[in-house]
Amino acid sequence: MRELIEHTEGINRLLARFGVKFGIYKNGEFHEQLFPFDAIPRVISHDEFAKLEKGLIQRVDALNLFLRDVYGDKKIIKDGVIPEDFVFISSGYLPECEGVCPPKGIYSHISGIDLVLGKDYGTSWRII
């Protein structure tokens, strides 16, 4: 653990060098920022995690429903919720998956959902 803490600054420089970023929408605008590394793990109580778990499950379910629609009916595009170009020029879009619905509609078997404990959230976690 001590080595991680000692190398935190160097790790953050490498993350910046290789462009490890995440994006957030703030006030209706998309902003990218560098992904910060922190070597100190955050402990989440059982009660707090039980609450977070519901949101995490909801987020993964929403992701799979989005992918089902993008590769299926495309209602989200037809209804103008998301611009067509936003989907089709994405490096993650796979035209080979058009019309394919995997078993149980699970496109994303492994999903990385970030939890943020920001200064403006006090002691509450936020799922991003």
Backbone as ProteinMPNN parsed JSONL, in Angstrom:
{"seq_chain_A": "MRELIEHTEGINRLLARFGVKFGIYKNGEFHEQLFPFDAIPRVISHDEFAKLEKGLIQRVDALNLFLRDVYGDKKIIKDGVIPEDFVFISSGYLPECEGVCPPKGIYSHISGIDLVLGKDYGTSWRII", "coords_chain_A": {"N_chain_A": [[0.823, -1.181, 0.0], [1.928, 1.243, 0.784], [3.754, 1.746, -1.282], [2.03, 2.242, -3.436], [0.825, 4.609, -2.578], [3.073, 6.261, -2.486], [3.636, 6.363, -5.177], [1.488, 7.564, -6.351], [1.315, 10.153, -7.569], [2.962, 9.804, -9.839], [1.556, 7.759, -11.128], [-0.809, 9.105, -11.732], [0.261, 10.96, -13.555], [0.924, 9.228, -15.667], [-1.627, 8.281, -16.344], [-2.714, 10.648, -17.329], [-0.976, 11.103, -19.47], [-1.604, 8.981, -21.18], [-4.177, 9.549, -21.732], [-6.395, 8.77, -20.136], [-9.584, 9.178, -19.456], [-12.772, 10.442, -18.29], [-16.184, 11.207, -18.924], [-18.589, 13.717, -18.178], [-21.866, 15.09, -17.939], [-22.657, 18.377, -17.449], [-24.682, 20.961, -16.548], [-26.024, 20.652, -18.98], [-23.979, 20.382, -20.814], [-21.305, 18.491, -22.258], [-18.469, 17.37, -20.593], [-15.09, 16.468, -20.493], [-12.774, 14.912, -18.335], [-9.655, 14.256, -16.71], [-9.044, 11.007, -15.411], [-8.757, 10.538, -12.099], [-6.394, 8.907, -9.973], [-6.487, 7.255, -6.899], [-4.886, 5.885, -4.255], [-5.895, 5.094, -1.842], [-8.279, 3.018, -0.56], [-11.847, 3.273, -0.416], [-14.109, 2.65, 2.132], [-17.233, 1.156, 2.191], [-20.174, 1.052, 3.94], [-22.32, -1.733, 4.879], [-25.088, -1.122, 4.886], [-25.117, 1.257, 3.393], [-24.109, 0.292, 0.971], [-26.14, -1.491, 0.26], [-28.151, 0.251, -0.457], [-26.869, 1.595, -2.605], [-26.52, -0.544, -4.33], [-28.987, -1.028, -5.579], [-29.189, 1.148, -7.334], [-26.925, 0.658, -8.898], [-27.573, -1.757, -10.156], [-29.806, -0.884, -11.578], [-28.545, 0.913, -13.345], [-26.942, -0.806, -14.939], [-28.935, -2.4, -16.063], [-30.251, -0.416, -17.563], [-28.22, 0.233, -19.374], [-28.029, -2.173, -20.858], [-30.616, -2.226, -21.974], [-30.477, 0.069, -23.537], [-28.483, -0.713, -25.402], [-29.817, -2.869, -26.575], [-31.86, -1.5, -27.883], [-30.378, 0.211, -29.632], [-29.144, -1.643, -31.335], [-31.36, -2.8, -32.288], [-34.58, -1.799, -32.628], [-34.05, 0.979, -32.651], [-35.387, 3.166, -31.476], [-34.628, 5.212, -29.762], [-33.041, 6.775, -31.339], [-34.726, 7.376, -33.521], [-36.662, 8.85, -32.173], [-35.262, 11.093, -31.615], [-33.805, 11.378, -29.294], [-31.137, 10.71, -28.94], [-28.569, 11.739, -31.092], [-28.144, 10.357, -34.347], [-25.523, 10.228, -35.465], [-23.976, 10.269, -33.159], [-24.18, 7.693, -32.194], [-23.479, 5.947, -34.377], [-20.901, 6.707, -35.243], [-19.355, 6.124, -33.154], [-16.571, 4.518, -31.633], [-17.131, 2.267, -30.24], [-19.356, 1.179, -31.369], [-20.685, -1.582, -33.051], [-21.295, -2.667, -36.129], [-21.718, -5.271, -36.906], [-23.309, -6.368, -35.011], [-25.873, -5.599, -35.487], [-29.313, -6.189, -35.315], [-28.954, -8.374, -33.71], [-29.773, -10.078, -30.79], [-28.62, -10.961, -27.802], [-28.789, -13.858, -25.556], [-31.219, -13.419, -23.013], [-31.06, -10.698, -23.367], [-28.69, -9.532, -22.586], [-26.168, -7.574, -23.228], [-23.938, -6.37, -22.187], [-21.882, -7.94, -20.259], [-20.028, -7.468, -18.355], [-19.726, -4.627, -16.527], [-18.411, -1.467, -15.904], [-19.053, 0.606, -13.434], [-18.87, 3.746, -12.079], [-18.352, 5.014, -8.835], [-18.661, 7.971, -7.076], [-17.44, 10.032, -4.594], [-17.857, 13.037, -3.947], [-16.817, 16.381, -3.056], [-18.981, 18.077, -3.08], [-21.058, 16.416, -2.466], [-21.078, 15.699, 0.108], [-21.333, 13.264, 2.496], [-22.419, 11.386, 0.861], [-22.593, 8.933, -1.694], [-22.3, 8.961, -5.26], [-23.542, 7.67, -8.235], [-21.962, 7.4, -11.282]], "CA_chain_A": [[0.0, 0.0, 0.0], [2.801, 2.414, 0.875], [4.303, 2.007, -2.619], [0.986, 2.877, -4.235], [0.685, 5.989, -2.109], [4.277, 6.98, -2.913], [3.649, 6.481, -6.636], [0.214, 8.115, -6.811], [1.545, 11.263, -8.502], [3.476, 9.231, -11.088], [0.459, 7.033, -11.767], [-1.691, 10.122, -12.312], [0.927, 11.494, -14.754], [0.763, 8.227, -16.727], [-3.032, 8.309, -16.763], [-2.871, 11.852, -18.152], [-0.202, 10.892, -20.711], [-2.308, 8.043, -22.054], [-5.518, 10.064, -21.988], [-7.445, 8.045, -19.417], [-10.536, 10.226, -19.1], [-14.185, 10.11, -18.206], [-16.986, 12.356, -19.297], [-19.804, 13.99, -17.424], [-22.694, 16.181, -18.414], [-22.874, 19.377, -16.409], [-25.447, 22.084, -17.1], [-26.373, 20.356, -20.363], [-22.795, 20.31, -21.666], [-20.429, 17.353, -22.013], [-17.12, 17.743, -20.186], [-14.168, 15.368, -20.237], [-11.717, 15.235, -17.396], [-8.745, 13.148, -16.443], [-9.472, 10.062, -14.392], [-7.762, 10.579, -11.027], [-6.099, 7.679, -9.239], [-6.3, 7.429, -5.469], [-4.479, 4.578, -3.745], [-6.56, 4.771, -0.576], [-9.629, 2.505, -0.829], [-12.955, 3.809, 0.374], [-14.921, 1.593, 2.726], [-18.662, 1.438, 2.111], [-20.885, 0.221, 4.914], [-23.298, -2.663, 4.313], [-26.349, -0.403, 4.658], [-24.926, 2.191, 2.277], [-23.982, -0.479, -0.261], [-27.458, -2.037, -0.074], [-28.833, 1.336, -1.173], [-26.165, 1.799, -3.87], [-26.696, -1.719, -5.192], [-30.2, -0.836, -6.384], [-28.836, 2.071, -8.411], [-25.96, -0.002, -9.783], [-28.344, -2.714, -10.964], [-30.614, -0.076, -12.499], [-27.645, 1.461, -14.361], [-26.566, -1.883, -15.863], [-30.162, -2.737, -16.813], [-30.467, 0.663, -18.54], [-27.202, 0.075, -20.416], [-28.428, -3.285, -21.725], [-31.796, -1.803, -22.732], [-29.975, 1.003, -24.556], [-27.82, -1.486, -26.452], [-30.862, -3.63, -27.277], [-32.546, -0.567, -28.775], [-29.445, 0.674, -30.665], [-28.936, -2.724, -32.297], [-32.679, -3.301, -32.688], [-35.57, -0.861, -33.185], [-33.473, 2.326, -32.735], [-36.38, 4.168, -31.078], [-33.95, 6.334, -29.124], [-32.549, 7.612, -32.442], [-35.918, 7.843, -34.257], [-37.35, 9.848, -31.353], [-34.392, 12.258, -31.476], [-33.212, 11.466, -27.949], [-29.693, 10.681, -29.183], [-28.308, 11.906, -32.526], [-27.685, 9.164, -35.075], [-24.061, 10.256, -35.577], [-23.401, 9.967, -31.849], [-24.13, 6.236, -32.068], [-22.849, 5.217, -35.474], [-19.468, 6.992, -35.41], [-18.669, 5.705, -31.929], [-15.644, 3.392, -31.816], [-17.714, 1.101, -29.582], [-20.49, 0.657, -32.148], [-20.317, -2.736, -33.878], [-22.35, -2.937, -37.113], [-21.937, -6.717, -36.976], [-24.3, -6.735, -33.993], [-27.202, -5.155, -35.907], [-30.338, -7.229, -35.339], [-28.598, -9.486, -32.823], [-30.139, -9.923, -29.388], [-28.049, -12.097, -27.071], [-29.679, -14.462, -24.552], [-31.686, -12.576, -21.909], [-30.829, -9.288, -23.681], [-27.516, -9.041, -21.857], [-25.086, -7.2, -24.132], [-22.791, -6.005, -21.376], [-21.76, -8.917, -19.173], [-19.195, -6.84, -17.343], [-19.928, -3.179, -16.639], [-17.685, -0.664, -14.92], [-19.845, 1.744, -12.995], [-18.068, 4.512, -11.134], [-18.941, 5.659, -7.663], [-17.897, 9.17, -6.758], [-17.741, 10.715, -3.335], [-17.323, 14.365, -4.204], [-16.924, 17.394, -2.006], [-20.319, 18.662, -3.098], [-22.051, 15.42, -2.082], [-20.957, 15.414, 1.535], [-20.978, 11.865, 2.779], [-23.223, 10.525, -0.018], [-21.979, 8.465, -2.931], [-23.047, 9.234, -6.486], [-23.24, 6.737, -9.314], [-21.803, 8.088, -12.561]], "C_chain_A": [[0.873, 1.252, 0.0], [3.374, 2.765, -0.505], [3.279, 2.683, -3.518], [0.84, 4.349, -3.863], [1.874, 6.831, -2.58], [4.283, 7.236, -4.413], [2.363, 7.089, -7.21], [0.414, 9.225, -7.846], [2.039, 10.753, -9.856], [2.399, 8.47, -11.853], [-0.505, 8.016, -12.423], [-1.064, 10.771, -13.546], [0.782, 10.522, -15.928], [-0.677, 8.187, -17.245], [-3.298, 9.508, -17.663], [-2.174, 11.671, -19.5], [-0.944, 10.012, -21.698], [-3.782, 8.398, -22.235], [-6.638, 9.288, -21.333], [-8.403, 9.09, -18.846], [-11.922, 9.642, -18.888], [-14.95, 11.386, -18.522], [-18.206, 12.486, -18.414], [-20.573, 15.111, -18.117], [-22.938, 17.116, -17.236], [-23.536, 20.585, -17.062], [-25.729, 21.895, -18.593], [-25.198, 20.285, -21.318], [-21.922, 19.128, -21.255], [-19.023, 17.851, -21.688], [-16.3, 16.482, -19.947], [-13.148, 15.828, -19.21], [-10.877, 14.0, -17.142], [-9.275, 12.296, -15.3], [-8.421, 10.052, -13.29], [-7.605, 9.218, -10.346], [-5.871, 8.02, -7.775], [-6.03, 6.048, -4.882], [-5.211, 4.16, -2.474], [-7.983, 4.29, -0.858], [-10.664, 3.139, 0.095], [-13.797, 2.646, 0.876], [-16.385, 2.037, 2.701], [-19.371, 0.501, 3.07], [-21.906, -0.673, 4.207], [-24.596, -1.936, 3.972], [-26.245, 0.548, 3.466], [-24.82, 1.428, 0.955], [-25.323, -1.074, -0.687], [-28.268, -1.001, -0.855], [-28.199, 1.552, -2.556], [-26.415, 0.664, -4.858], [-27.911, -1.571, -6.099], [-29.909, 0.079, -7.573], [-27.865, 1.463, -9.404], [-26.658, -1.001, -10.705], [-29.174, -1.967, -11.998], [-29.749, 0.459, -13.645], [-27.262, 0.396, -15.384], [-27.772, -2.331, -16.687], [-30.422, -1.696, -17.9], [-29.469, 0.56, -19.687], [-27.599, -1.034, -21.385], [-29.674, -2.952, -22.544], [-31.412, -0.819, -23.837], [-29.343, 0.241, -25.716], [-28.817, -2.318, -27.252], [-31.574, -2.729, -28.291], [-31.634, -0.12, -29.924], [-29.24, -0.392, -31.738], [-30.251, -3.328, -32.788], [-33.523, -2.216, -33.328], [-35.068, 0.569, -33.384], [-34.478, 3.432, -32.397], [-35.713, 5.412, -30.491], [-33.39, 7.302, -30.17], [-33.733, 8.209, -33.202], [-36.648, 8.939, -33.501], [-36.492, 11.093, -31.1], [-33.771, 12.43, -30.105], [-31.692, 11.525, -28.047], [-29.473, 10.838, -30.684], [-27.727, 10.633, -33.145], [-26.165, 9.099, -35.145], [-23.38, 9.875, -34.274], [-23.222, 8.463, -31.672], [-23.228, 5.623, -33.121], [-21.383, 5.548, -35.716], [-18.657, 6.603, -34.181], [-17.763, 4.506, -32.209], [-16.188, 2.114, -31.171], [-18.878, 0.48, -30.331], [-19.998, -0.459, -33.077], [-21.445, -3.064, -34.855], [-22.678, -4.429, -37.236], [-23.016, -7.185, -36.001], [-25.713, -6.276, -34.347], [-28.164, -6.337, -35.954], [-30.062, -8.417, -34.436], [-29.047, -9.154, -31.4], [-29.624, -11.153, -28.644], [-29.052, -12.653, -26.055], [-29.946, -13.508, -23.39], [-31.433, -11.088, -22.137], [-29.633, -8.692, -22.967], [-26.371, -8.832, -22.847], [-23.809, -6.95, -23.352], [-22.731, -6.933, -20.159], [-20.918, -8.376, -18.02], [-19.329, -5.338, -17.555], [-19.168, -2.473, -15.536], [-18.493, 0.574, -14.593], [-19.047, 2.461, -11.911], [-18.926, 5.061, -10.0], [-18.051, 6.829, -7.301], [-18.381, 9.727, -5.432], [-17.084, 12.08, -3.447], [-17.549, 15.301, -3.045], [-18.341, 17.941, -1.916], [-21.412, 17.672, -2.734], [-21.987, 15.061, -0.605], [-20.533, 13.981, 1.765], [-21.79, 10.902, 1.911], [-22.453, 10.178, -1.274], [-22.887, 8.811, -4.095], [-22.585, 8.252, -7.545], [-23.127, 7.535, -10.597], [-21.51, 7.09, -13.661]], "O_chain_A": [[0.58, 2.214, -0.711], [3.467, 3.94, -0.858], [3.617, 3.593, -4.276], [0.746, 5.217, -4.731], [1.704, 7.969, -3.018], [4.869, 8.215, -4.874], [2.181, 7.118, -8.427], [-0.247, 9.232, -8.884], [1.582, 11.219, -10.9], [2.341, 8.531, -13.081], [-0.965, 7.786, -13.542], [-1.779, 11.1, -14.493], [0.544, 10.947, -17.059], [-0.905, 8.073, -18.449], [-4.025, 9.397, -18.65], [-2.715, 12.04, -20.542], [-0.922, 10.259, -22.904], [-4.543, 7.63, -22.824], [-7.72, 9.156, -21.905], [-8.081, 9.79, -17.886], [-12.201, 8.502, -19.258], [-14.427, 12.493, -18.402], [-18.78, 11.495, -17.963], [-19.992, 15.963, -18.79], [-23.37, 16.689, -16.165], [-23.006, 21.156, -18.015], [-25.682, 22.849, -19.369], [-25.399, 20.14, -22.524], [-21.809, 18.802, -20.074], [-18.457, 18.659, -22.425], [-16.754, 15.548, -19.285], [-12.715, 16.98, -19.213], [-11.319, 12.867, -17.331], [-9.874, 12.801, -14.351], [-7.299, 9.6, -13.52], [-8.576, 8.481, -10.173], [-5.147, 8.962, -7.453], [-6.859, 5.146, -5.002], [-5.152, 2.997, -2.076], [-8.809, 5.063, -1.343], [-10.371, 3.491, 1.238], [-14.153, 1.755, 0.103], [-16.726, 3.139, 3.129], [-19.183, -0.714, 3.01], [-22.305, -0.399, 3.075], [-25.14, -2.118, 2.883], [-27.156, 0.637, 2.643], [-25.37, 1.858, -0.06], [-25.608, -1.151, -1.882], [-28.981, -1.342, -1.798], [-28.908, 1.677, -3.555], [-26.509, 0.884, -6.066], [-27.86, -1.951, -7.269], [-30.34, -0.197, -8.693], [-27.957, 1.712, -10.606], [-26.358, -1.071, -11.896], [-29.238, -2.371, -13.16], [-30.184, 0.456, -14.796], [-27.258, 0.674, -16.583], [-27.64, -2.61, -17.878], [-30.773, -2.047, -19.026], [-29.829, 0.775, -20.845], [-27.515, -0.854, -22.6], [-29.773, -3.361, -23.701], [-31.958, -0.869, -24.939], [-29.635, 0.52, -26.879], [-28.678, -2.458, -28.467], [-31.855, -3.146, -29.415], [-32.074, -0.077, -31.073], [-29.171, -0.071, -32.924], [-30.255, -4.251, -33.602], [-33.229, -1.761, -34.434], [-35.614, 1.298, -34.212], [-34.421, 4.517, -32.976], [-36.181, 6.531, -30.701], [-33.278, 8.502, -29.918], [-33.747, 9.405, -33.494], [-37.194, 9.857, -34.112], [-36.941, 12.037, -30.448], [-33.265, 13.505, -29.782], [-31.042, 12.288, -27.333], [-30.117, 10.148, -31.474], [-26.921, 9.935, -32.529], [-25.576, 8.042, -34.915], [-22.33, 9.234, -34.281], [-22.243, 8.01, -31.079], [-22.314, 4.864, -32.797], [-20.676, 4.752, -36.335], [-17.433, 6.733, -34.163], [-18.145, 3.589, -32.936], [-15.759, 1.011, -31.513], [-19.34, -0.607, -29.984], [-19.014, -0.29, -33.798], [-22.443, -3.669, -34.464], [-23.786, -4.797, -37.625], [-23.569, -8.275, -36.155], [-26.652, -6.534, -33.593], [-27.864, -7.365, -36.562], [-30.847, -9.365, -34.397], [-28.739, -8.084, -30.874], [-30.134, -12.257, -28.834], [-30.044, -11.998, -25.733], [-29.033, -12.877, -22.857], [-31.572, -10.292, -21.208], [-29.569, -7.48, -22.765], [-25.696, -9.779, -23.25], [-22.718, -7.285, -23.814], [-23.436, -6.734, -19.17], [-21.079, -8.778, -16.868], [-19.072, -4.838, -18.65], [-19.272, -2.842, -14.366], [-18.595, 1.49, -15.41], [-18.605, 1.843, -10.942], [-20.058, 5.503, -10.195], [-16.829, 6.692, -7.228], [-19.58, 9.868, -5.194], [-15.919, 12.26, -3.094], [-18.371, 15.043, -2.165], [-18.842, 18.23, -0.83], [-22.584, 18.045, -2.695], [-22.749, 14.22, -0.127], [-19.489, 13.544, 1.28], [-21.837, 9.708, 2.208], [-21.752, 11.014, -1.844], [-24.1, 8.939, -3.931], [-21.387, 8.031, -7.727], [-24.051, 8.255, -10.975], [-21.344, 7.477, -14.818]]}, "name": "protein", "num_of_chains": 1, "seq": "MRELIEHTEGINRLLARFGVKFGIYKNGEFHEQLFPFDAIPRVISHDEFAKLEKGLIQRVDALNLFLRDVYGDKKIIKDGVIPEDFVFISSGYLPECEGVCPPKGIYSHISGIDLVLGKDYGTSWRII"}
